[in-house]
Amino acid sequence: MSIRAENAKMSFRSKEPYNFLRTKSKKSKAEKSSEAKQCSSSEKSKSSKADFMDHDFALYGRSGRRNTLPNLFPEGENLQSMMAKGKQKSQEDLTLPAIGKGSCRDEQPLPFLDSLIKRKNKLRQSFHGTLSSSLPSSNKLLMRHGTSGKNKKGSSSSSQPSSCENSPFMKRVESTGRFRRKDAEGSLDSNPSLPSTPNTETVETASISKSMTDESSDEPGGATMEGLARQALLAARVFHLIPVEKARERNFLQGRIASVSLMGKLELDKVLPQRELSIFIATWNMNGQQPPKDLNDLFLPADLEHVPDILVVGTQESYPDRTEWEVQIQETLGPSHVLFHSAVFGVLHICVFMRRDLIWFCSIPEEANVSTRTAAAFRTKGAVAIGFMLFGTSFLFICSHLTAHADKVKERVHDARRIIGSLELPKALPLRTKSKDATQNYDYVIWSGDLNFRLDQSREDVVQWACNDQAFPAEVPLILNGDQLRQVMEEGSAFNDFQEGPIHFPPTYKYDPGTDHFDTSSKRRTPAYTDRILFRSRLMHELKCKMYSSAHQVLTSDHKPVWALFSAKIRPGKDSVPLAGGQFNREVYMEGMKRRAAAMERRKGSSLICSVQ
């Protein structure tokens, strides 16, 4: 007697001994309800010995040999005979009754299949008890809500749980009560402190969801219990549920909240998983001219792989409408960054744009300025600086414009010393040191600007070298013979402990505005590297210069913008610092977003016109 296939193919050589039992068949609601009643009545009676039979023992027996399971086949048939008939009749599929249906084609009862269902129900109950004991009460609610969803095929995700009580994942749940990320081989990492971030948490969540979906597709009733456990524990990890007792133990006045503070290591690992920050620095002498409309070459150069976390822009001889300048930067960066703080001193301007999720972990920003020409009516020379803390790391950004002309080296050295000694920073930030030298008080200091140091060479030699002899970008760092800044730094006259990245770009001064030609006016200035970016860190190798270049595509000024990319190590801090509370310049942000939206509408309109033509 042959058994006709209805829904699924079966494999007798499966790795799992009872995979061939996982089949599906369609029945009416009335049949399902009657079978559910039959299952509940048989569960109460306990008359069949198969109710307590282990499925492994039923398949293999005491000797370890595979049994023929005569209860599953018509009288006189066994597994081998059915396989032989299946090969002879290749056009007909061989299918066993689905789990939970309780009858063959000839309506014979299957007590063994009923026992498997009961055993699964028992394992499910024990699983819920284990998971409930290892999770907080709020997590149980998440688990119950997580089990009510529908899988891909529309069936309830809680209708067919799997027996995963002895799985490796559940053993870790019972012992630790927390979810741990998966490694490349699919096992669970034993380190619970591994972070998941704005950058990796989304990827981790997606991979977990995919794994749960893959597991659920194997079960007739939907998601497996192991997958549901992953979902519940992941939800608990994302929401960071905090017990009340721990919250009562906090001391916000002293700031000793350890890892659970806003500036602590848990939040740091979530926001910056590698505890490393990317910083983009740009300096530009604008010559008082209006900037170009397209600033991608300056703030989003093609050499960058990702948009940096922080962008600091310092300008000298700035464009008079500073708000317009800031809005243009905001429009270029987009909604991912906001203007954290800006400061103005005369014609000097500096602004700090930051990834918008980082503003909650910053201290209040502090600013200071110094004029190196006290008697001058216009403040054209001097410095403006902004200092703040991010988590437990302090930053100081300085934008300066020093004395001009090639023979004024001593004056420039004097300007640098005056700036260092006159910047009254920090003010309210509880930094570890408070020296008269402001650059000694911060973990990281980045000094940029038109420092006005020249090359002690003739104009003809420099032009010949820059235009004919040397190709840019240079393959090796340039030596720059006669560079006044490097001579001053080597002598220790100024900028002690500061460093500069390797230079591969051509001179940034002086050009005919609107061109790439060196100065052809009557003054015929010698080309030089006047625009520079210097940096120092309190600890060695914690602040690294990754890139150092110029934006020679920008032609509006007689100077070329210079930019650098840094990576900085960040350490956790305490909430005792005066926090900024998520402040940013909302007006600049809204105007920048309006312009981006208007630009998108214009592009859409132009594309429609082109399609009609």
TIBAGU-247886 format. One record per residue (C-alpha): x, y, z; residue number from 1; residue in three letters. Coordinates in nm, 2 decimals. Layout:
       xx       yy       zz   seq   type
        X        Y        Z   NUM    ALA
...
REM end
This chain:
       xx       yy       zz   seq   type
     0.00     0.00     0.00     1    MET
     0.15     0.33    -0.10     2    SER
     0.11     0.66     0.08     3    ILE
     0.06     0.96    -0.14     4    ARG
     0.26     1.29    -0.08     5    ALA
     0.06     1.60    -0.01     6    GLU
     0.29     1.89     0.10     7    ASN
     0.65     1.81     0.17     8    ALA
     0.93     1.58     0.06     9    LYS
     1.10     1.35     0.31    10    MET
     1.46     1.25     0.35    11    SER
     1.54     0.92     0.53    12    PHE
     1.91     1.01     0.55    13    ARG
     1.87     1.34     0.74    14    SER
     2.12     1.44     1.00    15    LYS
     1.85     1.47     1.26    16    GLU
     1.67     1.13     1.32    17    PRO
     1.32     1.28     1.32    18    TYR
     1.35     1.55     1.05    19    ASN
     1.12     1.34     0.82    20    PHE
     0.84     1.39     1.08    21    LEU
     0.84     1.77     1.01    22    ARG
     0.58     1.78     0.74    23    THR
     0.28     2.00     0.68    24    LYS
    -0.08     1.93     0.57    25    SER
    -0.39     2.15     0.55    26    LYS
    -0.70     2.08     0.75    27    LYS
    -1.01     2.26     0.84    28    SER
    -1.06     2.45     1.16    29    LYS
    -1.31     2.19     1.28    30    ALA
    -1.06     1.91     1.24    31    GLU
    -0.79     2.12     1.42    32    LYS
    -1.02     2.18     1.72    33    SER
    -1.12     1.82     1.74    34    SER
    -0.76     1.71     1.73    35    GLU
    -0.67     1.96     2.00    36    ALA
    -0.94     1.81     2.22    37    LYS
    -0.82     1.45     2.15    38    GLN
    -0.46     1.56     2.24    39    CYS
    -0.57     1.71     2.57    40    SER
    -0.78     1.41     2.66    41    SER
    -0.49     1.17     2.58    42    SER
    -0.26     1.39     2.79    43    GLU
    -0.48     1.35     3.09    44    LYS
    -0.52     0.97     3.06    45    SER
    -0.15     0.88     3.04    46    LYS
    -0.25     0.53     2.92    47    SER
     0.00     0.49     2.65    48    SER
     0.36     0.40     2.74    49    LYS
     0.48     0.61     2.44    50    ALA
     0.38     0.92     2.63    51    ASP
     0.70     0.89     2.84    52    PHE
     0.91     0.75     2.56    53    MET
     1.22     0.95     2.46    54    ASP
     1.23     1.01     2.09    55    HIS
     1.59     0.90     2.06    56    ASP
     1.52     0.57     2.24    57    PHE
     1.21     0.52     2.02    58    ALA
     1.42     0.55     1.71    59    LEU
     1.74     0.37     1.81    60    TYR
     1.64     0.15     2.11    61    GLY
     1.88     0.01     2.37    62    ARG
     2.12    -0.14     2.11    63    SER
     2.17     0.18     1.92    64    GLY
     2.04     0.03     1.60    65    ARG
     1.77     0.21     1.42    66    ARG
     1.42     0.07     1.48    67    ASN
     1.17     0.02     1.19    68    THR
     0.88     0.21     1.38    69    LEU
     0.60    -0.03     1.27    70    PRO
     0.34     0.20     1.43    71    ASN
     0.40     0.46     1.16    72    LEU
     0.33     0.22     0.86    73    PHE
     0.04    -0.01     0.75    74    PRO
     0.04    -0.36     0.87    75    GLU
     0.31    -0.58     0.72    76    GLY
     0.52    -0.28     0.60    77    GLU
     0.85    -0.14     0.74    78    ASN
     1.09     0.14     0.66    79    LEU
     1.30    -0.07     0.41    80    GLN
     1.00    -0.19     0.21    81    SER
     0.85     0.15     0.19    82    MET
     1.19     0.29     0.06    83    MET
     1.20     0.02    -0.20    84    ALA
     0.84     0.10    -0.32    85    LYS
     0.93     0.47    -0.32    86    GLY
     1.22     0.41    -0.56    87    LYS
     1.00     0.19    -0.79    88    GLN
     0.73     0.46    -0.81    89    LYS
     0.94     0.77    -0.87    90    SER
     0.64     0.97    -0.97    91    GLN
     0.48     0.94    -0.63    92    GLU
     0.63     1.11    -0.33    93    ASP
     0.64     0.92     0.00    94    LEU
     0.51     1.13     0.29    95    THR
     0.44     1.05     0.66    96    LEU
     0.16     1.22     0.85    97    PRO
     0.24     1.57     0.99    98    ALA
     0.31     1.62     1.36    99    ILE
     0.00     1.69     1.55   100    GLY
    -0.25     1.54     1.31   101    LYS
    -0.27     1.20     1.48   102    GLY
    -0.37     0.98     1.19   103    SER
    -0.24     0.81     0.87   104    CYS
    -0.42     0.80     0.55   105    ARG
    -0.63     0.51     0.68   106    ASP
    -0.71     0.71     0.99   107    GLU
    -0.51     0.49     1.23   108    GLN
    -0.40     0.66     1.55   109    PRO
    -0.04     0.75     1.60   110    LEU
     0.03     0.75     1.98   111    PRO
     0.41     0.80     1.92   112    PHE
     0.35     1.13     1.74   113    LEU
     0.12     1.24     2.02   114    ASP
     0.40     1.17     2.27   115    SER
     0.64     1.39     2.07   116    LEU
     0.39     1.68     2.09   117    ILE
     0.35     1.63     2.46   118    LYS
     0.72     1.62     2.52   119    ARG
     0.77     1.94     2.33   120    LYS
     0.50     2.11     2.54   121    ASN
     0.67     2.00     2.86   122    LYS
     1.01     2.13     2.73   123    LEU
     0.84     2.46     2.64   124    ARG
     0.70     2.50     2.99   125    GLN
     1.04     2.42     3.15   126    SER
     1.20     2.67     2.91   127    PHE
     0.97     2.95     3.01   128    HIS
     1.04     2.88     3.37   129    GLY
     1.42     2.89     3.31   130    THR
     1.41     3.21     3.10   131    LEU
     1.17     3.38     3.35   132    SER
     1.41     3.31     3.64   133    SER
     1.71     3.45     3.45   134    SER
     1.54     3.78     3.33   135    LEU
     1.41     4.08     3.51   136    PRO
     1.03     4.11     3.54   137    SER
     1.02     4.38     3.27   138    SER
     1.21     4.14     3.03   139    ASN
     0.94     3.87     3.07   140    LYS
     0.69     4.12     2.93   141    LEU
     0.91     4.18     2.63   142    LEU
     0.95     3.80     2.58   143    MET
     0.57     3.75     2.59   144    ARG
     0.51     4.03     2.35   145    HIS
     0.79     3.91     2.12   146    GLY
     0.62     3.56     2.09   147    THR
     0.30     3.70     1.95   148    SER
     0.43     3.80     1.60   149    GLY
     0.38     3.62     1.27   150    LYS
     0.65     3.45     1.08   151    ASN
     0.70     3.48     0.70   152    LYS
     0.43     3.23     0.62   153    LYS
     0.17     3.39     0.84   154    GLY
     0.16     3.13     1.11   155    SER
     0.19     3.21     1.48   156    SER
     0.54     3.22     1.60   157    SER
     0.46     3.05     1.93   158    SER
     0.26     2.76     1.80   159    SER
     0.55     2.52     1.75   160    GLN
     0.84     2.57     1.99   161    PRO
     1.15     2.36     1.96   162    SER
     1.32     2.16     2.23   163    SER
     1.63     2.38     2.29   164    CYS
     1.66     2.34     2.66   165    GLU
     2.01     2.18     2.62   166    ASN
     2.13     2.41     2.35   167    SER
     2.45     2.60     2.40   168    PRO
     2.26     2.93     2.38   169    PHE
     2.02     2.83     2.66   170    MET
     2.31     2.72     2.88   171    LYS
     2.46     3.07     2.85   172    ARG
     2.12     3.22     2.92   173    VAL
     2.08     3.02     3.24   174    GLU
     2.43     3.10     3.36   175    SER
     2.46     3.47     3.27   176    THR
     2.11     3.59     3.19   177    GLY
     2.23     3.82     2.91   178    ARG
     2.26     3.81     2.53   179    PHE
     2.61     3.80     2.38   180    ARG
     2.70     3.88     2.02   181    ARG
     2.78     3.61     1.77   182    LYS
     3.12     3.56     1.63   183    ASP
     3.21     3.47     1.27   184    ALA
     3.16     3.09     1.34   185    GLU
     2.81     3.13     1.48   186    GLY
     2.91     3.07     1.84   187    SER
     2.85     3.32     2.12   188    LEU
     3.13     3.54     2.24   189    ASP
     3.23     3.49     2.60   190    SER
     3.31     3.86     2.65   191    ASN
     3.00     4.05     2.76   192    PRO
     3.16     4.38     2.74   193    SER
     3.19     4.38     2.36   194    LEU
     3.01     4.69     2.24   195    PRO
     2.75     4.73     1.98   196    SER
     2.71     5.07     1.83   197    THR
     2.57     5.37     1.61   198    PRO
     2.79     5.20     1.38   199    ASN
     2.78     4.82     1.48   200    THR
     2.46     4.78     1.68   201    GLU
     2.24     4.80     1.37   202    THR
     2.45     4.54     1.20   203    VAL
     2.44     4.31     1.50   204    GLU
     2.06     4.35     1.53   205    THR
     2.01     4.28     1.16   206    ALA
     2.23     3.97     1.18   207    SER
     2.05     3.84     1.48   208    ILE
     1.71     3.90     1.32   209    SER
     1.83     3.71     1.01   210    LYS
     1.95     3.42     1.22   211    SER
     1.62     3.40     1.40   212    MET
     1.43     3.41     1.07   213    THR
     1.64     3.13     0.93   214    ASP
     1.58     2.92     1.24   215    GLU
     1.21     2.99     1.23   216    SER
     1.18     2.87     0.87   217    SER
     1.28     2.52     0.98   218    ASP
     0.99     2.48     1.23   219    GLU
     0.64     2.39     1.12   220    PRO
     0.49     2.64     1.36   221    GLY
     0.71     2.94     1.31   222    GLY
     1.01     3.08     1.52   223    ALA
     1.20     2.85     1.75   224    THR
     1.21     2.91     2.12   225    MET
     1.58     2.98     2.09   226    GLU
     1.51     3.25     1.84   227    GLY
     1.24     3.40     2.07   228    LEU
     1.49     3.40     2.36   229    ALA
     1.74     3.59     2.14   230    ARG
     1.47     3.84     2.05   231    GLN
     1.37     3.90     2.42   232    ALA
     1.73     3.93     2.54   233    LEU
     1.83     4.16     2.25   234    LEU
     1.53     4.38     2.34   235    ALA
     1.65     4.40     2.70   236    ALA
     2.00     4.49     2.58   237    ARG
     1.88     4.77     2.35   238    VAL
     1.65     4.93     2.61   239    PHE
     1.91     4.91     2.89   240    HIS
     1.66     4.83     3.16   241    LEU
     1.80     4.96     3.49   242    ILE
     1.70     4.80     3.83   243    PRO
     1.55     5.05     4.08   244    VAL
     1.80     4.95     4.35   245    GLU
     2.09     5.04     4.13   246    LYS
     1.93     5.37     4.04   247    ALA
     1.88     5.45     4.42   248    ARG
     2.25     5.39     4.48   249    GLU
     2.37     5.66     4.24   250    ARG
     2.52     5.98     4.37   251    ASN
     2.48     6.24     4.10   252    PHE
     2.63     6.52     4.31   253    LEU
     2.96     6.35     4.34   254    GLN
     2.95     6.21     3.99   255    GLY
     3.06     5.86     4.11   256    ARG
     2.82     5.66     3.90   257    ILE
     3.09     5.44     3.75   258    ALA
     2.99     5.26     3.43   259    SER
     2.62     5.34     3.44   260    VAL
     2.67     5.72     3.42   261    SER
     2.59     5.92     3.11   262    LEU
     2.96     5.98     3.05   263    MET
     3.05     5.63     3.16   264    GLY
     3.20     5.33     2.98   265    LYS
     2.87     5.16     2.89   266    LEU
     2.75     5.47     2.70   267    GLU
     3.09     5.52     2.55   268    LEU
     3.10     5.17     2.42   269    ASP
     2.76     5.21     2.27   270    LYS
     2.82     5.54     2.10   271    VAL
     3.19     5.48     2.01   272    LEU
     3.25     5.10     2.01   273    PRO
     3.62     5.14     1.93   274    GLN
     3.66     5.43     2.18   275    ARG
     3.80     5.62     1.89   276    GLU
     3.69     5.95     1.74   277    LEU
     3.75     6.09     1.39   278    SER
     3.82     6.46     1.37   279    ILE
     3.83     6.67     1.06   280    PHE
     4.01     7.01     1.08   281    ILE
     4.00     7.27     0.81   282    ALA
     4.17     7.61     0.79   283    THR
     4.12     7.87     0.53   284    TRP
     4.21     8.24     0.48   285    ASN
     3.90     8.35     0.29   286    MET
     4.04     8.69     0.19   287    ASN
     3.69     8.83     0.28   288    GLY
     3.54     8.67    -0.03   289    GLN
     3.21     8.48    -0.06   290    GLN
     3.27     8.11    -0.05   291    PRO
     3.16     7.89    -0.35   292    PRO
     2.82     7.73    -0.34   293    LYS
     2.97     7.38    -0.37   294    ASP
     3.18     7.30    -0.07   295    LEU
     3.21     6.92    -0.11   296    ASN
     3.57     6.94    -0.22   297    ASP
     3.66     7.11     0.11   298    LEU
     3.44     6.93     0.37   299    PHE
     3.37     6.60     0.19   300    LEU
     3.69     6.53    -0.01   301    PRO
     3.70     6.22    -0.22   302    ALA
     3.99     6.08    -0.01   303    ASP
     3.76     6.04     0.29   304    LEU
     3.58     5.70     0.33   305    GLU
     3.33     5.82     0.59   306    HIS
     3.20     6.15     0.72   307    VAL
     3.41     6.23     1.04   308    PRO
     3.25     6.24     1.38   309    ASP
     3.36     6.60     1.45   310    ILE
     3.44     6.88     1.20   311    LEU
     3.62     7.20     1.31   312    VAL
     3.65     7.48     1.06   313    VAL
     3.86     7.79     1.13   314    GLY
     3.88     8.08     0.89   315    THR
     4.08     8.40     0.88   316    GLN
     3.98     8.72     0.70   317    GLU
     3.64     8.55     0.71   318    SER
     3.34     8.62     0.49   319    TYR
     3.14     8.90     0.68   320    PRO
     2.81     8.70     0.69   321    ASP
     2.92     8.43     0.94   322    ARG
     2.57     8.29     0.97   323    THR
     2.55     8.23     0.60   324    GLU
     2.89     8.06     0.61   325    TRP
     2.77     7.83     0.89   326    GLU
     2.45     7.75     0.70   327    VAL
     2.64     7.65     0.39   328    GLN
     2.85     7.41     0.60   329    ILE
     2.54     7.27     0.75   330    GLN
     2.38     7.22     0.41   331    GLU
     2.69     7.04     0.29   332    THR
     2.72     6.80     0.59   333    LEU
     2.34     6.72     0.60   334    GLY
     2.12     6.62     0.89   335    PRO
     2.38     6.38     1.05   336    SER
     2.58     6.67     1.20   337    HIS
     2.48     6.98     1.39   338    VAL
     2.66     7.31     1.49   339    LEU
     2.77     7.25     1.84   340    PHE
     2.94     7.59     1.90   341    HIS
     3.10     7.87     1.71   342    SER
     3.31     8.17     1.82   343    ALA
     3.41     8.50     1.65   344    VAL
     3.69     8.74     1.72   345    PHE
     3.73     9.02     1.47   346    GLY
     3.78     8.86     1.13   347    VAL
     3.86     8.52     1.29   348    LEU
     3.59     8.26     1.31   349    HIS
     3.58     7.90     1.43   350    ILE
     3.29     7.65     1.44   351    CYS
     3.25     7.30     1.57   352    VAL
     3.01     7.06     1.39   353    PHE
     2.94     6.73     1.56   354    MET
     2.76     6.41     1.50   355    ARG
     2.42     6.48     1.64   356    ARG
     2.42     6.19     1.88   357    ASP
     2.74     6.30     2.04   358    LEU
     2.61     6.63     2.17   359    ILE
     2.45     6.46     2.47   360    TRP
     2.79     6.35     2.59   361    PHE
     2.97     6.69     2.58   362    CYS
     3.04     6.94     2.85   363    SER
     2.95     7.30     2.80   364    ILE
     3.18     7.46     2.54   365    PRO
     3.41     7.74     2.65   366    GLU
     3.57     8.00     2.43   367    GLU
     3.85     8.26     2.46   368    ALA
     4.03     8.50     2.23   369    ASN
     4.36     8.69     2.22   370    VAL
     4.46     8.99     2.01   371    SER
     4.82     9.02     1.91   372    THR
     4.76     9.38     1.80   373    ARG
     4.62     9.56     2.10   374    THR
     4.64     9.91     1.95   375    ALA
     4.49     9.82     1.61   376    ALA
     4.14     9.94     1.53   377    ALA
     4.05     9.61     1.35   378    PHE
     4.11     9.27     1.51   379    ARG
     4.28     9.10     1.22   380    THR
     4.56     8.92     1.40   381    LYS
     4.53     8.70     1.70   382    GLY
     4.35     8.38     1.80   383    ALA
     4.01     8.24     1.90   384    VAL
     3.97     7.90     2.07   385    ALA
     3.70     7.66     2.18   386    ILE
     3.75     7.40     2.45   387    GLY
     3.52     7.12     2.58   388    PHE
     3.51     6.77     2.70   389    MET
     3.36     6.46     2.52   390    LEU
     3.30     6.18     2.77   391    PHE
     3.63     6.20     2.98   392    GLY
     3.86     6.35     2.71   393    THR
     3.93     6.72     2.68   394    SER
     3.98     6.91     2.35   395    PHE
     4.12     7.25     2.26   396    LEU
     4.09     7.39     1.91   397    PHE
     4.27     7.71     1.82   398    ILE
     4.24     7.92     1.51   399    CYS
     4.50     8.20     1.47   400    SER
     4.63     8.45     1.22   401    HIS
     4.99     8.56     1.29   402    LEU
     5.20     8.85     1.17   403    THR
     5.26     8.86     0.79   404    ALA
     5.57     8.92     0.58   405    HIS
     5.87     8.69     0.52   406    ALA
     6.11     8.88     0.75   407    ASP
     5.88     8.89     1.06   408    LYS
     5.98     8.55     1.20   409    VAL
     6.05     8.69     1.55   410    LYS
     5.71     8.87     1.56   411    GLU
     5.53     8.55     1.47   412    ARG
     5.71     8.36     1.75   413    VAL
     5.61     8.64     1.99   414    HIS
     5.25     8.61     1.87   415    ASP
     5.25     8.23     1.93   416    ALA
     5.39     8.27     2.28   417    ARG
     5.14     8.54     2.37   418    ARG
     4.85     8.33     2.25   419    ILE
     4.96     8.03     2.46   420    ILE
     5.00     8.24     2.77   421    GLY
     4.69     8.46     2.73   422    SER
     4.42     8.21     2.65   423    LEU
     4.21     8.19     2.97   424    GLU
     4.10     7.83     2.94   425    LEU
     3.96     7.63     3.10   426    PRO
     3.71     7.83     3.30   427    LYS
     3.46     7.60     3.46   428    ALA
     3.57     7.26     3.33   429    LEU
     3.72     7.04     3.61   430    PRO
     4.04     6.95     3.42   431    LEU
     4.33     6.78     3.60   432    ARG
     4.58     7.06     3.54   433    THR
     4.54     7.44     3.52   434    LYS
     4.86     7.58     3.39   435    SER
     4.92     7.93     3.25   436    LYS
     5.00     7.76     2.92   437    ASP
     4.65     7.67     2.80   438    ALA
     4.78     7.40     2.57   439    THR
     4.91     7.20     2.87   440    GLN
     4.56     7.18     3.03   441    ASN
     4.39     6.96     2.76   442    TYR
     4.43     6.61     2.65   443    ASP
     4.43     6.70     2.28   444    TYR
     4.52     7.04     2.12   445    VAL
     4.49     7.11     1.75   446    ILE
     4.62     7.45     1.64   447    TRP
     4.53     7.56     1.29   448    SER
     4.54     7.89     1.09   449    GLY
     4.73     8.12     0.87   450    ASP
     5.05     8.11     1.06   451    LEU
     5.23     8.31     0.79   452    ASN
     5.56     8.13     0.80   453    PHE
     5.74     8.14     0.47   454    ARG
     6.01     7.96     0.26   455    LEU
     6.36     8.12     0.28   456    ASP
     6.41     8.08    -0.10   457    GLN
     6.38     8.30    -0.40   458    SER
     6.05     8.31    -0.58   459    ARG
     6.20     8.17    -0.91   460    GLU
     6.33     7.87    -0.73   461    ASP
     6.01     7.79    -0.55   462    VAL
     5.80     7.84    -0.87   463    VAL
     6.03     7.62    -1.07   464    GLN
     6.02     7.35    -0.80   465    TRP
     5.64     7.37    -0.75   466    ALA
     5.54     7.40    -1.12   467    CYS
     5.80     7.18    -1.30   468    ASN
     6.02     6.97    -1.08   469    ASP
     5.78     6.84    -0.82   470    GLN
     5.46     6.64    -0.90   471    ALA
     5.17     6.67    -0.66   472    PHE
     5.05     6.50    -0.46   473    PRO
     5.40     6.40    -0.37   474    ALA
     5.48     6.03    -0.33   475    GLU
     5.70     6.09    -0.03   476    VAL
     5.67     6.37     0.23   477    PRO
     5.83     6.69     0.13   478    LEU
     6.14     6.81     0.31   479    ILE
     6.07     7.18     0.25   480    LEU
     6.41     7.33     0.27   481    ASN
     6.40     7.68     0.43   482    GLY
     6.06     7.63     0.59   483    ASP
     6.05     7.89     0.88   484    GLN
     5.79     7.70     1.08   485    LEU
     5.99     7.38     1.10   486    ARG
     6.31     7.57     1.19   487    GLN
     6.12     7.74     1.48   488    VAL
     5.98     7.41     1.60   489    MET
     6.32     7.24     1.59   490    GLU
     6.48     7.53     1.78   491    GLU
     6.21     7.51     2.04   492    GLY
     6.13     7.88     2.01   493    SER
     5.76     7.82     1.97   494    ALA
     5.50     7.54     1.95   495    PHE
     5.68     7.31     2.19   496    ASN
     5.56     6.95     2.18   497    ASP
     5.35     7.02     1.87   498    PHE
     5.37     6.80     1.56   499    GLN
     5.26     6.83     1.20   500    GLU
     5.16     6.57     0.95   501    GLY
     5.36     6.49     0.64   502    PRO
     5.31     6.74     0.36   503    ILE
     5.23     6.60     0.01   504    HIS
     5.05     6.90    -0.14   505    PHE
     5.17     7.22    -0.32   506    PRO
     5.21     7.56    -0.15   507    PRO
     4.88     7.72    -0.04   508    THR
     4.99     8.09    -0.08   509    TYR
     4.98     8.31    -0.29   510    LYS
     4.75     8.27    -0.59   511    TYR
     4.56     8.49    -0.82   512    ASP
     4.20     8.47    -0.70   513    PRO
     3.99     8.25    -0.93   514    GLY
     4.29     8.06    -1.07   515    THR
     4.56     7.81    -0.99   516    ASP
     4.84     8.05    -1.09   517    HIS
     5.08     8.19    -0.84   518    PHE
     5.08     8.56    -0.77   519    ASP
     5.13     8.76    -1.09   520    THR
     5.06     9.10    -0.94   521    SER
     5.32     9.37    -0.90   522    SER
     5.41     9.23    -0.55   523    LYS
     5.48     8.88    -0.69   524    ARG
     5.48     8.71    -0.36   525    ARG
     5.69     8.40    -0.31   526    THR
     5.48     8.08    -0.29   527    PRO
     5.48     7.94     0.07   528    ALA
     5.30     7.70     0.31   529    TYR
     5.14     7.97     0.53   530    THR
     4.83     7.76     0.62   531    ASP
     4.92     7.49     0.86   532    ARG
     4.76     7.25     1.11   533    ILE
     4.96     7.15     1.42   534    LEU
     4.86     6.91     1.70   535    PHE
     4.98     6.77     2.03   536    ARG
     4.85     6.51     2.28   537    SER
     4.91     6.45     2.65   538    ARG
     4.98     6.08     2.59   539    LEU
     5.19     5.96     2.30   540    MET
     5.02     5.79     2.00   541    HIS
     4.66     5.87     2.12   542    GLU
     4.61     6.15     1.86   543    LEU
     4.72     6.05     1.51   544    LYS
     4.72     6.24     1.18   545    CYS
     4.56     6.01     0.92   546    LYS
     4.55     6.26     0.63   547    MET
     4.69     6.60     0.56   548    TYR
     4.60     6.78     0.23   549    SER
     4.47     7.09     0.06   550    SER
     4.16     7.17    -0.14   551    ALA
     4.31     7.32    -0.45   552    HIS
     3.97     7.31    -0.63   553    GLN
     3.85     7.60    -0.42   554    VAL
     3.96     7.92    -0.62   555    LEU
     3.77     8.21    -0.46   556    THR
     4.06     8.33    -0.23   557    SER
     4.43     8.39    -0.27   558    ASP
     4.49     8.11    -0.02   559    HIS
     4.40     7.74    -0.06   560    LYS
     4.21     7.57     0.22   561    PRO
     4.41     7.30     0.41   562    VAL
     4.25     7.01     0.59   563    TRP
     4.36     6.72     0.81   564    ALA
     4.19     6.40     0.94   565    LEU
     4.28     6.28     1.29   566    PHE
     4.19     5.98     1.51   567    SER
     4.17     6.03     1.88   568    ALA
     4.13     5.78     2.16   569    LYS
     3.84     5.86     2.40   570    ILE
     3.81     5.75     2.76   571    ARG
     3.50     5.74     2.98   572    PRO
     3.43     6.02     3.22   573    GLY
     3.20     6.13     3.51   574    LYS
     2.87     6.32     3.51   575    ASP
     3.02     6.58     3.75   576    SER
     3.13     6.80     3.46   577    VAL
     2.89     7.08     3.36   578    PRO
     2.70     6.91     3.07   579    LEU
     2.58     7.09     2.76   580    ALA
     2.25     6.91     2.77   581    GLY
     2.23     6.84     2.39   582    GLY
     2.25     7.21     2.29   583    GLN
     2.32     7.30     1.93   584    PHE
     2.24     7.59     1.69   585    ASN
     1.88     7.50     1.58   586    ARG
     1.84     7.80     1.35   587    GLU
     2.15     7.71     1.14   588    VAL
     2.03     7.34     1.13   589    TYR
     1.68     7.43     1.01   590    MET
     1.80     7.67     0.74   591    GLU
     2.05     7.42     0.61   592    GLY
     1.78     7.15     0.59   593    MET
     1.54     7.38     0.40   594    LYS
     1.81     7.45     0.15   595    ARG
     1.89     7.08     0.10   596    ARG
     1.52     7.01     0.05   597    ALA
     1.49     7.30    -0.20   598    ALA
     1.79     7.17    -0.39   599    ALA
     1.64     6.82    -0.41   600    MET
     1.32     6.96    -0.55   601    GLU
     1.51     7.15    -0.81   602    ARG
     1.69     6.84    -0.92   603    ARG
     1.36     6.65    -0.94   604    LYS
     1.21     6.93    -1.15   605    GLY
     1.50     6.94    -1.39   606    SER
     1.50     6.56    -1.44   607    SER
     1.13     6.58    -1.53   608    LEU
     1.19     6.85    -1.78   609    ILE
     1.46     6.65    -1.94   610    CYS
     1.24     6.34    -1.96   611    SER
     0.97     6.54    -2.14   612    VAL
     1.21     6.69    -2.39   613    GLN
REM end
